[in-house]
Amino acid sequence: MENAKRYSKSLNTTVKVPVDSPGVRSVYHTYVIQTDYRNELKKYLEEHGIESKIHYPIPIHQQKAAGKQESLTICEQQAKRILSLPVHQYLTEDEVDYVVENIGIFHKLD
């Protein structure tokens, strides 16, 4: 939870960060940001030793098991922008800062 708070505080002007609704608290088993440069950022982070993941690259409603569904525009847009950052409890403050620093550097490059 502390790592997620650190990310949110440090990244909120660079990428879209998760926001808890009033009365709701996430456990942040994933920390998912949104950026228009998702694939490029993922590659950049990987080149700098930072693992990130794309969960649900195909929106659930478009997966074969869901059958034919109508378009869900917001969901489909988010599926192209989401990227999960490392957030587990064993990350050090320095490691979280390294992720934040590299995301900042990447966004200054474009």
C-alpha positions as CSV (number, residue, x, y, z in Angstrom):
1,M,0.0,0.0,0.0
2,E,2.8,2.4,0.8
3,N,4.4,1.8,-2.6
4,A,1.2,2.6,-4.3
5,K,0.8,5.8,-2.3
6,R,4.4,6.8,-3.3
7,Y,3.7,6.1,-7.0
8,S,0.5,8.1,-6.9
9,K,2.1,11.1,-5.2
10,S,5.1,11.1,-7.6
11,L,3.4,10.2,-10.9
12,N,0.1,12.0,-10.8
13,T,1.3,14.8,-13.1
14,T,3.1,12.5,-15.6
15,V,0.6,9.6,-16.2
16,K,-2.9,8.8,-15.2
17,V,-2.8,7.0,-11.8
18,P,-5.5,5.1,-10.0
19,V,-7.7,7.1,-7.7
20,D,-9.6,5.5,-4.8
21,S,-13.3,6.4,-4.6
22,P,-14.6,7.9,-1.4
23,G,-15.1,5.1,1.2
24,V,-13.1,2.6,-0.9
25,R,-9.6,1.5,-0.3
26,S,-7.7,-0.7,-2.8
27,V,-5.2,-3.3,-1.7
28,Y,-3.1,-2.5,-4.8
29,H,-2.1,-6.1,-5.7
30,T,-1.5,-4.4,-9.0
31,Y,-0.7,-0.7,-9.7
32,V,-2.0,0.2,-13.1
33,I,-1.2,3.5,-14.8
34,Q,-2.5,4.8,-18.1
35,T,-0.4,6.5,-20.8
36,D,-0.8,7.1,-24.5
37,Y,2.7,5.8,-24.9
38,R,2.2,2.4,-23.1
39,N,4.2,0.2,-25.5
40,E,7.0,2.6,-25.8
41,L,7.2,3.1,-22.0
42,K,7.1,-0.6,-21.4
43,K,10.1,-1.1,-23.7
44,Y,11.9,1.8,-22.1
45,L,11.4,0.5,-18.6
46,E,12.5,-3.0,-19.6
47,E,15.7,-1.5,-21.1
48,H,16.3,0.0,-17.7
49,G,15.8,-3.2,-15.7
50,I,12.2,-2.5,-14.7
51,E,9.6,-5.2,-15.2
52,S,6.1,-4.0,-16.1
53,K,3.0,-6.0,-17.4
54,I,0.1,-5.5,-19.6
55,H,-2.9,-7.1,-17.9
56,Y,-5.8,-7.8,-20.2
57,P,-4.3,-6.6,-23.5
58,I,-7.6,-7.9,-25.0
59,P,-10.6,-6.5,-23.1
60,I,-12.5,-9.2,-21.3
61,H,-15.7,-8.5,-23.3
62,Q,-13.8,-9.1,-26.6
63,Q,-12.3,-12.5,-25.5
64,K,-13.6,-15.6,-27.1
65,A,-15.2,-16.9,-24.0
66,A,-17.4,-13.8,-23.7
67,G,-19.1,-14.4,-27.0
68,K,-20.0,-11.6,-29.2
69,Q,-20.5,-8.4,-27.2
70,E,-21.3,-4.8,-28.1
71,S,-18.5,-2.3,-28.2
72,L,-17.4,-0.9,-24.8
73,T,-15.5,2.2,-26.0
74,I,-14.0,3.3,-22.7
75,C,-12.9,-0.3,-21.8
76,E,-11.3,-0.6,-25.3
77,Q,-9.5,2.7,-25.0
78,Q,-8.1,1.8,-21.6
79,A,-6.9,-1.6,-22.8
80,K,-4.6,0.2,-25.1
81,R,-3.2,2.5,-22.4
82,I,-2.8,0.4,-19.2
83,L,0.5,-0.7,-17.8
84,S,1.1,-2.4,-14.4
85,L,4.1,-1.3,-12.5
86,P,5.9,-3.3,-9.8
87,V,4.2,-2.8,-6.5
88,H,4.9,-5.8,-4.3
89,Q,5.8,-5.3,-0.6
90,Y,9.5,-6.2,-1.0
91,L,10.2,-3.1,-3.2
92,T,12.5,-0.6,-1.5
93,E,11.9,3.1,-1.5
94,D,14.9,3.4,-3.8
95,E,13.4,0.9,-6.2
96,V,10.1,2.8,-6.3
97,D,12.0,6.1,-6.8
98,Y,14.0,4.4,-9.7
99,V,10.7,3.5,-11.4
100,V,9.3,7.0,-10.9
101,E,12.6,8.6,-12.1
102,N,12.6,6.5,-15.3
103,I,9.0,7.2,-16.1
104,G,9.7,10.9,-15.7
105,I,12.8,10.7,-18.0
106,F,10.8,8.8,-20.6
107,H,8.1,11.4,-20.7
108,K,10.6,14.2,-21.1
109,L,12.1,12.4,-24.1
110,D,8.9,12.4,-26.2
